[in-house]
């Protein structure tokens, strides 16, 4: 599918007010697409992120649930998108420990409802729209479980989810695969590593540490801090999704990684050093002294690492940021956008720990 057309093309994006989804919406509209944005606006959905699109007729926002079949069918019939990109998900591991049922409801039952509506819409399309249509499902590397000190996840790594969140995402991935093989729905799946960057909800590690470090508060690090993640800058992730949507092989899965494995403690120390340079504490103390090791969360996977060579080889995508450039850009964004963060924190989340 060639999505770089002179005439505007319409994409239905679900979860487009969340962290990754909103960044994708902003990038897609910047590239000339029209976006129909469906988001339930739960705790992590934030229209403030999309405030720059106010009055832009390329962005149509609807508050609603992917499990609302009549609403989804209505949006598909009215706007006739050439693709659906599914970001909608409950996504925080700690929250899934406290309340797994919501994750099954959205990530499994909701994805099934969305797939059935999209299948019915796709089946009634005429040619060549039917051949050009794509359903892209955005997933996570957490479905693969935990790695030892060596090796990386590939697209053929067996699923071994270790949290209610990752189990729910694994189930949704299987449903997407099944709809392709059973009904012929032209699907694509991407499994990404840990995202970071502008507009991330401050329950995740990097924005949480930035906010607590600015306050001079203790910086909580799970366990011994040696858990390893591959960090992917969010705009690089969005560029990869657009590339898969444009040229990915139907029915295939593509892993997206940032080639930036770091221990959690190293990430926290990097943030401390950057903030010490930019916003020194009043007493002159180094923020690294605020690091506080806390009891590890249940089922905490030791290491994730993504092999994205298939995406690089077949579609020519590579991350544009190193971790050093990406984390610097992220810290600077949060320093320049404290008003955004304050408005987010005016809601129900108060930087408390969950999933204990």
C-alpha positions as CSV (number, residue, x, y, z in Angstrom):
1,X,0.0,0.0,0.0
2,X,1.4,3.4,-1.0
3,X,0.4,5.7,1.8
4,X,2.4,8.7,0.4
5,X,-0.4,10.0,-1.9
6,X,-1.0,13.5,-3.2
7,X,-4.7,13.3,-2.1
8,X,-5.3,13.0,1.6
9,X,-5.9,9.5,2.9
10,X,-7.9,8.7,6.0
11,X,-6.7,6.4,8.8
12,X,-8.7,5.3,11.8
13,X,-6.5,5.4,14.8
14,X,-7.7,3.8,18.0
15,X,-6.1,5.0,21.3
16,X,-4.9,8.1,19.6
17,X,-4.9,10.3,22.7
18,X,-2.5,8.0,24.6
19,X,1.3,8.5,24.6
20,X,2.3,6.6,21.5
21,X,-1.0,7.0,19.7
22,X,-1.0,10.8,20.1
23,X,2.6,11.0,18.8
24,X,1.6,8.9,15.8
25,X,-1.5,11.1,15.1
26,X,0.6,14.2,15.2
27,X,3.2,12.7,12.9
28,X,0.6,11.3,10.5
29,X,-1.2,14.6,10.1
30,X,2.1,16.3,9.6
31,X,2.6,13.9,6.7
32,X,-0.7,14.9,5.1
33,X,-3.1,12.2,6.3
34,X,-6.6,12.7,7.7
35,X,-7.0,10.9,11.1
36,X,-10.2,9.7,12.7
37,X,-9.1,9.3,16.3
38,X,-11.1,7.0,18.6
39,X,-10.1,7.1,22.3
40,X,-11.9,6.2,25.5
41,X,-10.0,8.9,27.4
42,X,-9.2,6.8,30.4
43,X,-6.6,7.9,32.9
44,X,-3.8,7.8,30.3
45,X,-5.7,9.5,27.4
46,X,-5.0,13.2,27.2
47,X,-6.4,15.5,24.6
48,X,-4.0,18.2,25.8
49,X,-1.4,16.4,23.8
50,X,-3.4,17.1,20.7
51,X,-4.2,20.7,21.4
52,X,-2.1,21.8,18.4
53,X,-4.7,20.1,16.2
54,X,-7.7,22.2,17.5
55,X,-9.6,23.5,14.4
56,X,-7.6,21.2,12.1
57,X,-10.1,19.5,9.8
58,X,-7.6,16.7,9.2
59,X,-8.3,15.5,12.7
60,X,-11.7,14.1,13.8
61,X,-11.8,13.0,17.4
62,X,-14.5,10.7,18.9
63,X,-14.6,9.7,22.5
64,X,-15.5,6.0,22.7
65,X,-14.5,2.4,23.3
66,X,-13.1,0.0,20.7
67,X,-15.6,-2.5,22.3
68,X,-18.5,-0.4,21.2
69,X,-19.3,-2.2,17.9
70,X,-22.0,0.1,16.7
71,X,-19.8,3.2,17.2
72,X,-16.8,1.6,15.4
73,X,-19.0,0.4,12.6
74,X,-20.5,3.9,12.2
75,X,-17.0,5.5,12.1
76,X,-15.9,3.0,9.4
77,X,-19.0,3.6,7.3
78,X,-18.8,7.3,7.6
79,X,-15.1,8.0,7.1
80,X,-14.1,5.0,5.0
81,X,-10.5,4.7,6.1
82,X,-7.8,3.0,4.0
83,X,-6.2,1.6,7.2
84,X,-6.9,1.1,10.9
85,X,-4.0,1.4,13.4
86,X,-4.8,-0.1,16.8
87,X,-3.0,1.5,19.7
88,X,-6.0,1.1,22.1
89,X,-4.8,-0.8,25.2
90,X,-4.5,-0.9,28.9
91,X,-0.7,-0.8,29.0
92,X,0.9,-0.4,32.5
93,X,2.2,-3.6,34.1
94,X,1.7,-2.4,37.6
95,X,-1.9,-1.5,37.0
96,X,-2.5,-5.0,35.5
97,X,-1.2,-6.5,38.8
98,X,-3.7,-4.5,40.8
99,X,-6.6,-5.0,38.4
100,X,-6.2,-7.6,35.6
101,X,-9.8,-7.7,34.6
102,X,-9.7,-4.3,32.8
103,X,-6.8,-5.5,30.7
104,X,-8.7,-8.5,29.5
105,X,-11.8,-6.4,28.8
106,X,-9.9,-3.8,26.6
107,X,-7.0,-5.7,25.2
108,X,-8.7,-9.0,24.4
109,X,-12.5,-8.5,24.3
110,X,-12.1,-5.0,22.9
111,X,-9.6,-6.1,20.2
112,X,-11.9,-8.9,19.2
113,X,-14.9,-6.5,18.8
114,X,-12.7,-4.1,16.7
115,X,-11.4,-6.9,14.5
116,X,-14.9,-8.1,13.8
117,X,-16.1,-4.6,12.8
118,X,-13.1,-4.1,10.6
119,X,-13.5,-7.5,9.0
120,X,-17.1,-6.7,8.1
121,X,-16.1,-3.3,6.8
122,X,-13.2,-4.6,4.7
123,X,-15.3,-7.4,3.2
124,X,-17.7,-5.0,1.6
125,X,-15.1,-2.7,0.1
126,X,-14.8,-2.7,-3.6
127,X,-11.6,-3.1,-5.6
128,X,-8.9,-1.7,-5.4
129,X,-9.7,-0.4,-1.9
130,X,-10.1,-3.9,-0.6
131,X,-6.6,-4.9,-1.7
132,X,-5.0,-1.7,-0.4
133,X,-6.6,-1.8,3.1
134,X,-4.5,-2.6,6.1
135,X,-5.2,-3.3,9.8
136,X,-2.0,-2.7,11.9
137,X,-2.0,-3.9,15.5
138,X,0.6,-2.3,17.8
139,X,1.9,-4.6,20.5
140,X,4.8,-5.1,22.8
141,X,8.0,-7.1,23.3
142,X,6.6,-8.2,26.7
143,X,4.6,-11.0,25.0
144,X,7.9,-12.9,24.6
145,X,8.7,-13.1,28.3
146,X,12.1,-12.6,29.9
147,X,15.6,-13.0,28.4
148,X,18.8,-14.1,30.2
149,X,22.0,-12.2,29.8
150,X,22.3,-13.2,26.1
151,X,20.1,-13.2,23.0
152,X,17.3,-11.0,21.6
153,X,13.7,-11.4,20.8
154,X,12.9,-12.2,17.2
155,X,9.6,-12.4,15.4
156,X,9.7,-16.2,15.9
157,X,10.4,-16.2,19.6
158,X,7.7,-18.2,21.4
159,X,5.3,-16.2,23.5
160,X,5.8,-16.5,27.3
161,X,4.0,-13.6,29.0
162,X,4.7,-13.1,32.7
163,X,2.2,-10.4,33.7
164,X,-1.6,-10.0,33.2
165,X,-0.7,-7.1,30.9
166,X,1.6,-9.1,28.6
167,X,-0.8,-12.1,28.7
168,X,-3.6,-9.8,27.4
169,X,-1.4,-8.4,24.7
170,X,-0.3,-11.9,23.6
171,X,-3.9,-12.9,23.4
172,X,-4.7,-9.9,21.2
173,X,-1.7,-10.7,18.9
174,X,-3.1,-14.2,18.5
175,X,-6.5,-12.8,17.6
176,X,-5.0,-10.6,14.9
177,X,-3.1,-13.5,13.4
178,X,-6.2,-15.7,13.5
179,X,-8.3,-13.0,11.7
180,X,-5.7,-12.9,8.9
181,X,-5.5,-16.7,8.5
182,X,-9.2,-17.4,8.9
183,X,-10.8,-14.5,7.1
184,X,-8.0,-13.1,5.0
185,X,-8.0,-9.7,6.7
186,X,-4.8,-7.9,5.6
187,X,-3.2,-7.5,9.0
188,X,0.2,-6.3,10.2
189,X,1.6,-6.6,13.8
190,X,4.4,-4.7,15.4
191,X,6.0,-5.6,18.7
192,X,8.0,-2.7,20.2
193,X,10.5,-2.3,23.0
194,X,10.1,0.3,25.8
195,X,9.1,3.7,24.4
196,X,10.0,7.1,25.9
197,X,9.8,10.7,24.8
198,X,7.4,13.7,24.9
199,X,3.9,13.3,26.2
200,X,4.4,10.1,28.2
201,X,2.1,9.6,31.1
202,X,4.1,10.0,34.3
203,X,3.6,6.6,35.8
204,X,6.3,5.1,33.5
205,X,9.9,5.0,34.6
206,X,11.5,7.9,32.7
207,X,8.8,10.7,33.2
208,X,8.2,9.5,36.8
209,X,11.9,9.8,37.6
210,X,12.1,13.2,35.9
211,X,9.2,14.6,37.9
212,X,10.3,13.2,41.3
213,X,13.9,14.4,40.6
214,X,12.7,17.9,39.9
215,X,10.8,17.8,43.2
216,X,13.9,16.6,45.1
217,X,11.9,13.5,46.1
218,X,13.2,9.9,46.6
219,X,13.7,8.2,43.2
220,X,12.3,4.6,43.5
221,X,14.1,1.9,41.6
222,X,12.7,-1.7,41.7
223,X,14.9,-4.5,43.1
224,X,18.6,-4.1,42.4
225,X,18.1,-1.8,39.4
226,X,19.8,-4.2,37.0
227,X,16.7,-5.1,34.9
228,X,17.5,-4.3,31.3
229,X,15.2,-2.8,28.7
230,X,15.8,-1.7,25.1
231,X,14.7,1.9,24.8
232,X,13.0,3.3,21.7
233,X,12.3,7.0,21.2
234,X,8.6,7.4,20.4
235,X,9.0,9.3,17.2
236,X,11.3,6.6,15.8
237,X,8.6,4.1,16.8
238,X,5.9,6.1,14.9
239,X,8.1,6.4,11.8
240,X,8.6,2.6,11.9
241,X,4.8,2.0,12.1
242,X,4.3,4.3,9.1
243,X,6.9,2.3,7.2
244,X,5.3,-1.0,8.1
245,X,1.9,0.4,7.1
246,X,3.3,1.5,3.8
247,X,5.4,-1.5,2.7
248,X,5.0,-4.4,5.3
249,X,4.1,-7.8,4.0
250,X,0.5,-8.7,4.8
251,X,0.2,-11.2,7.7
252,X,3.7,-10.5,9.0
253,X,5.0,-9.3,12.4
254,X,7.8,-6.8,12.7
255,X,9.8,-6.1,15.8
256,X,10.7,-2.5,16.5
257,X,13.7,-1.7,18.8
258,X,15.9,1.2,19.6
259,X,19.2,-0.6,19.7
260,X,19.6,0.9,23.2
261,X,19.8,-1.7,26.0
262,X,20.2,-0.1,29.4
263,X,19.9,-1.2,33.0
264,X,17.2,0.7,34.8
265,X,19.7,2.1,37.3
266,X,21.7,3.5,34.4
267,X,18.6,5.2,32.9
268,X,17.9,6.8,36.3
269,X,21.5,8.0,36.7
270,X,21.4,9.5,33.2
271,X,18.3,11.5,34.1
272,X,19.9,12.7,37.4
273,X,23.0,13.9,35.6
274,X,21.1,15.8,32.9
275,X,18.8,17.5,35.5
276,X,21.8,18.4,37.7
277,X,23.3,20.2,34.8
278,X,20.1,22.0,33.9
279,X,18.2,22.5,37.2
280,X,20.6,22.1,40.2
281,X,18.9,21.4,43.5
282,X,18.9,24.4,45.9
283,X,21.2,22.6,48.4
284,X,23.7,21.6,45.6
285,X,23.1,17.9,46.3
286,X,23.5,15.5,43.4
287,X,20.2,13.8,42.5
288,X,21.9,10.4,42.3
289,X,21.9,10.5,46.1
290,X,18.0,10.4,46.0
291,X,18.0,6.9,44.4
292,X,16.0,4.6,46.7
293,X,15.9,0.8,46.0
294,X,12.4,-0.5,46.7
295,X,10.9,-4.0,46.8
296,X,10.7,-5.5,43.3
297,X,7.3,-5.9,41.6
298,X,5.9,-9.4,41.2
299,X,6.9,-11.2,38.0
300,X,9.4,-8.4,37.0
301,X,11.1,-9.7,33.8
302,X,14.8,-9.4,34.0
303,X,15.8,-8.4,30.5
304,X,14.2,-7.5,27.2
305,X,16.1,-7.0,23.9
306,X,14.7,-6.6,20.4
307,X,16.2,-7.9,17.2
308,X,14.7,-5.5,14.6
309,X,16.9,-6.7,11.8
310,X,13.8,-7.9,9.8
311,X,12.4,-4.4,9.8
312,X,15.7,-2.9,8.9
313,X,16.4,-5.5,6.2
314,X,13.0,-5.6,4.5
315,X,11.8,-2.0,4.9
316,X,15.0,0.0,5.5
317,X,14.0,1.5,8.8
318,X,16.5,2.4,11.5
319,X,16.2,4.4,14.7
320,X,17.4,8.0,14.3
321,X,18.2,8.6,18.0
322,X,20.8,7.0,20.2
323,X,19.7,6.7,23.9
324,X,22.0,9.6,24.8
325,X,20.4,12.0,22.2
326,X,16.9,10.7,23.0
327,X,17.1,11.0,26.7
328,X,18.5,14.5,26.4
329,X,15.7,15.5,24.1
330,X,13.2,14.0,26.5
331,X,14.5,15.7,29.6
332,X,14.6,19.0,27.8
333,X,11.0,18.5,26.6
334,X,9.7,17.9,30.1
335,X,11.6,20.9,31.5
336,X,10.0,23.1,28.8
337,X,6.5,21.6,29.2
338,X,5.9,21.5,33.0
339,X,2.5,23.0,32.4
340,X,1.4,19.9,30.4
341,X,2.7,17.7,33.2
342,X,0.9,19.7,35.9
343,X,-2.4,19.4,34.0
344,X,-1.9,15.6,33.6
345,X,-1.2,15.3,37.4
346,X,-4.4,17.3,38.2
347,X,-6.2,14.0,37.5
348,X,-6.3,10.9,39.5
349,X,-2.6,9.9,39.3
350,X,-0.3,11.3,42.0
351,X,3.0,9.5,41.3
352,X,2.0,6.8,43.7
353,X,3.3,3.2,43.4
354,X,1.0,0.5,42.0
355,X,1.4,-3.2,41.6
356,X,3.1,-3.8,44.9
